[in-house]
Each structure stands twice: as C-alpha cells, then as structure tokens.
Amino acid sequence: MVALAATACAGCGQQASRGTPDPSPARRAISAGATTPAFRAHPQVVEPVAGSGTPADGVGAPAATAGVSVGIPGATASLPQPQTNAQIRQELAASGMTASLDQATLTAGGLAVAPVDAPLAVQELIAAGNEIARLPYRWGGGHMTYEDTAYDCSGSLSYVLAAAGLLDHTVVSGQLEHYGDQGPGKWITIFANAGHTFMYVAGLRFDTVALAETGTRWSDRSADEPDLSSFSVRHPAGL
C-alpha cells in the first residue's frame, strides 16, 4: 500500500497545463438536507488524454501509475464518472451524519459534510470534492479538461478550486506554490511543491495519497510527510 501511495503522487505536478479550458459552472453548496438540483451532465471522454503517454512538452510520465486509461471514444458506459449532486445528497442523507458548525465531517463512505458556517466557496469546493472523491488517479488527469474520468493531484485541486470560483484555469503543483496568499488559511490550506500537492478544507484532507490508501481523496490524515518542509503553504485570499 505504501508503494501505491508513493506511485499516486509521482510526477503529479510535472505536466504543464494544455491551454485554458472553459471553467465549469460554480458548484452549489451541498449538505445532507440540500435540495439543489444537479447542475451539469457527466463529463465525456476527451482525446487525446493528458497523461496517458509522453506529453508533447517532452516530460515523460512516471514508469508506473495507479489508475485507469481511457479507451475507445464513445464507450463512456464502462468509464468511471464523477457522482452527481443527487447521488451525493442520497449518500450524505443515508450516512445519518449532520454538519457541524465549523468543521467538515467525514462519512463512512468517504464523503465530506460541509460545515454549516462555512462560506459558500468552501461549501462549493467540498461539493466538488465529493463528486470526484473516489475517481481513480491518472497522471495528467484533469489538465486537458476540468471534467475528466481520472485526476492527478494538481488536477484534483484544479477541479475543486475552479468549481468554487477560486481558479479559472488548471494548474500544476509547482504553480500552486505561488497561489493565493502565503501561510495557512482559516478554511483552506494548500501544500504544494514541484512534485505533489494536497490541501486541507475545514479540517479534512483532500489528496490523491489518501485515495491510494483508502479509496477516497477525503481523509483525516495528518500532514506528517517527512519532507513537509519542502512544501509551500498557501491559501485562497480571505479563506
């Protein structure tokens, strides 16, 4: 399992983003009792898929990565997809868990319940994180398009930050070293270096290493990396 976790973050920030995709609509806040309708359709296969081979910029993908590769265009029925808002609401309701005032809650199924007092951007970010929480890891995933079938570490953060209106283009982990303001935030704290990135949102960790260990990007895992001092600590302005 340790080897799988190491594989999941290898090369996560090395791929340059390919252009500027059209940002997705802002996500609605999600809670166990929310009645907000789903806001978008499932993503479609995008060809060629970033990270499925050697990028055009000459940076090679890691020798082995955890995740899936996309096959024949149009065969979307067999591909993993982000969950819809309706599916997430059902799972949160079934968990029987209620939101706390200022801390996100982790359900047994690996979803996050947003705090009642969290700003709308934080609730939207958590909702977007739930959509892709259990999708596989793929190096370069989420860089040619926000809505993909698998995501690497920086692709995962790009997706949720854009969903909350806190980013207007996909970024790699090295770029997140200079994102927003310096230091930890009240609600969101991003850790980034040239090779990997993860973040804490209202007390929960959102990370592809957690995905390799537990099957979901959300966890209550501590920031105990032996090389933690090599990470830049940032947060969105005001959060």
N, C-alpha and C positions, 0 to 999 in steps of 0.2 A: 504493500500500500504506500510505503514511503517513496518507493521508486515511481509509482504512478503519480503521486503528488508532485514530485520533482519534475516529471515529464510535463505535467499540466501547465507549469509556468515557464518552461524552457522556451526562450525566443519570443515570449509573449509581446514584447514591445519593440521587436526589431523590424516589423513590416511598416513601411510608410503607407499612410492612407492614400487611396487612389481617388483623387478628386474630392468633391464635396457633394455627398448625397443630399437629396431633398430631405429635410428633417421630418420626422413623424409628428402627428398632432400631439399636443400636450396631453398627458395621461390624466384621467380623472382620479381623485382620491378614492382609496378602497378601504373599506372596513367590513367587519363581519355583517353589519346590517345595512350596507350600502345598497342602493337601488339603481346606480348608474348603469346605463346600457353599454354594451361593448362598443368600442369606438372605431375599430378597424378590422379588416379581414386578416386572415393568416398570411404570413409572408410567402412569397413564391421563390422558386429556385432562380438564382442569378448565375449566369455563365459568362466568362469563366469564374470559378470560385476562388476568392483570395485565400491563399494559404494551402491550397490543395496541391501545389507543386512549387517550383522555383519561381519567386517573384520576378517581374520584369526589371526591377531595380538591381538584380544580381545578388540580393541577400538570400541565401539558401534557407529553407525551412529546417527545423531540427530533424535529426535522423528518425526519431520516433515520437509520435504524439498520441495522446489519448483523445478519442472522439470518433467522428464519422466523416466520410467524404461523400459529396453529393454525386449522384449518378445521372441517369438519363433525364433531361429536362421533360417536365410534364408528369413524371412519376412521383408526384407530391404525396400520394396517399401513404407511401411507406416511409416518408421522411418525418423526423421529429418536428414538432411545431410548438411555438410559444402558446401558453394557455390563454384563453380569452378571459375577459373580466368576469363573465358569468361563471365560468369554471372555478375561478379563484374565489369568488363570493361563496359558492357552494362549499368549497373545501374549508374556507375560514369559518363558515357557519357550522359545518359538521364538526369542527375541532372543539367547539364549545368554549373557546377562549375569547375573552373580551380584551379590548385595548386598555392599556394603562395610560396615565396622563402624559408621561414624558419619556417612556422607554418602549422601544419596539419589542414585541413578543414573538418568540419562535415557536411555531406549531410543531406537533409530532411529525407532520408531513413535510416539513422543511420550508414552509412559507412564513412570511413576516407579517404581523399585525401592526399597522402603523399606530403610533401614539395619538391619543385624542387631541392633545395640544400642539402637535407638530404643525409647522407651516405647510401650506398647500404644496409647495415644491417638494418638501420631504415626503409627503403622502403620495404624491405622483411618482416620485423616484422609487419608493417602496413598492407601489403597484406595478411599475415596470419591471422591477427586480423579480417580483413573483412570476411574471409572465415567462421569463427566461431562466428562472432559478434552476430548473432541472434539465435544461438542454445540454447537449454534450459540449466538450471542449474541441475546438479545431483551431490550429494556428492560423491566424489571419481572418478568422471568422468575425463577421460584423464590421469589416472595414470597407468592403465594396458597397455595402448596403447596411442600413441600420437593422432592417428586419431580415434575419438570416436563420439558418437551421442549426447553427452551432456558433459558439463565440469563444475567442481567446480572452485573456484577462483585460486588456485595454478595450477590446471590442465590447465586452460586457459592461464596462464602466461608461463607454461612449453611449451605449444604448440607453442606459438609465438616466444619465445626466442630460442627454438630449430630450428624453421623454419628459423630464421635469423643467424643460426650458432653460437649462443651465449650460448648454453647449449647442453649437449649431453646425458641427462637423465632427467626424470621427477622428480620434487621436490615438497615438501610440503611447506606451507608458513613459517614454522619455519626455514627451511633450507635457504629460501630466505633472512632471517635476516642477513646472513653472505655471501651473494652472491656478487661477484664483488668488487667494491671499495665503501668506505664509502662516504655518502653525496649525494646531488642531482647531476645529470648529465646534460650535455648540451642538449642532445636529449631524454634520457630515465631516468626516476627516479622511483624506485621501493619502495613502502611502504610495510613492512611486519612485522607481529608479529606471535605469536603461533597460532592465531585463524583465521587470514584473511590476504589477500594481494591484492594489486592493484597497478597500475602504471600509469605514465603519459608519453606519447610518442609525442614529438613535440607539446606539449601544450594540447593534448587531453587525457582524462582519459579512461583507459581500465579496466573494473571492473564488477563483477557479481552483485553488488548492483545496478549499473546503469541499468543492464539487467532487474532486477526486477521492476525498476521504469519506464523504457521507452521501453523495448523490444530489446535493443541492448547494447552490452558491451561498446561501444564508447559513450562518453558524454563530455560536457564541465563543468561538475560538479566540484566544488571546493573541496579541501582536508580540509573539515571542520568537520571531525569526532571529537566528544567530547573527545575521548581517543587517539587523534593523537600522543600525546607524547609517547605512548606505542609502536609505530611503529618504526622499524629500517628503515633508509633511505639509499638506496644503488643505485648503477648504474653500468652498464657494463663498464669495463675498456675502456677508450678512447671515451666513448659516453655519 
